[in-house]
Amino acid sequence: MLKRLKEKSNDEKIRNTMKKRISFIFGGL
């Protein structure tokens, strides 16, 4: 249970990083 929760938060971190990167790239265009 704890392991799954950790993986989920890790996925959210990665997703947030991707969103930031995408918005940064589009903001730089």
C-alpha positions in Angstrom: 0.0 0.0 0.0 2.7 2.4 1.0 4.8 1.4 -2.0 1.9 2.1 -4.3 1.3 5.5 -2.7 5.0 6.3 -3.1 4.9 5.3 -6.8 1.8 7.5 -7.3 3.5 10.6 -5.8 6.5 9.9 -7.9 4.4 9.7 -11.1 2.8 13.0 -10.1 6.2 14.6 -9.6 7.3 13.4 -13.1 4.0 14.6 -14.6 4.4 18.0 -13.0 8.0 18.2 -14.3 6.8 17.3 -17.8 4.1 19.9 -17.6 6.6 22.6 -16.5 9.0 21.6 -19.3 6.2 21.6 -21.9 4.9 25.0 -20.8 8.5 26.3 -20.7 9.1 25.1 -24.3 5.8 26.6 -25.5 6.5 29.8 -23.6 9.9 30.1 -25.3 8.3 29.8 -28.8 
